[in-house]
Each structure stands twice: as structure tokens, then as C-alpha cells.
Amino acid sequence: MILSGAAILEEASCGKICISPFSRDRITTNSYDLTLGETFLRYQNNVLDPRKDNPHDIVRVDAAGIVLNKGDFLLGHSLEKIGSDHYVPIIHAKSSIARLGLFVHVTADLIDIGSHGNVTFQLYSTLPVRIYPRQCSHETETQRKRHLI
């Protein structure tokens, strides 16, 4: 079952869905728009080994954003902490982000029931694209500034 925006608001109001910080402006027809955090993990090696600790850099991005080139992969996070003991959140990008050639999750789109915390985004770029901290998937710059005021 996918909840409507009205149901998300109702369930968040009674504590069955936790989103912090929460903004009513981020509720859409049947989803809640998360915002992108400010730190990213970038692997150093071209070959990753699941049996080893893979060396990586932590990149903090300022308001100018960061450019992902074709084939770049970063791990990012949501600004919001989310979770539920009653529902299984699903992460899906907006079509506006998909049209830019950016995947926000590669394989892990389900969040376990009972898990509470920041969402990890697996950012893979098929085209050069600039992303910004505190970016919401569908916002223009004017809309973004309104949310930050």
C-alpha cells in the first residue's frame, strides 16, 4: 500500500511516521520530498572489494554544489531523519531528477520497518549534473530559497 500525501500527514501527526525536520510543504500527492545533506562519501579506488574496507574520502559540499560527471558514484544522505515502526518507506527519485540522468538509489530502495535515521542515497550519474546540499528533488532555486527562509 502506498500512502497518499494526506495519509502521510495524518500518520506523521500521530507519530506512526517520523520525519525530522518536518515541513508540510514537502508533502506531495503520495510522497514526502527529502532533501540532500551536505556530506558525501567518494570511494578512492576503481575496484571495490566487499571483503575489505574500501578507502574513501568524505566530501563536504557548500552552496555552490558539486558536479558529478558521467559514471561518477557518491554516497549521500538525507537531511531528514525518517522512520516508522508501522510502515516500510520506499525511496524513489522524482522524474525531474531522472530526466537529468541521476539515479538516487541503485538497489536499496526499501528501508526496514523499525529503522530510524538518515536515508543513504546511492548517487550515480549517467550525464554530467550539478547537485546541491539541501536540494529537494523538484525545486527551482527560487523555491529552495523560500524553504530556507
Buried (B, 14 or more C-beta within 10 A) or exposed (E): EEBEBEBBBEBBEEEBBBBEEBEEEBBBEEBBBBBBBBEBBBBEEEEEEEEEEEEBEEEEBEEEBBEBEEEBBBBBBBBBBBBBEEBEBEBEBBEEBBEBBBBBBEEEEEBEEEBEEBBBBBBBBBEEBEBBBBBBBEBEEEEBEEEEE
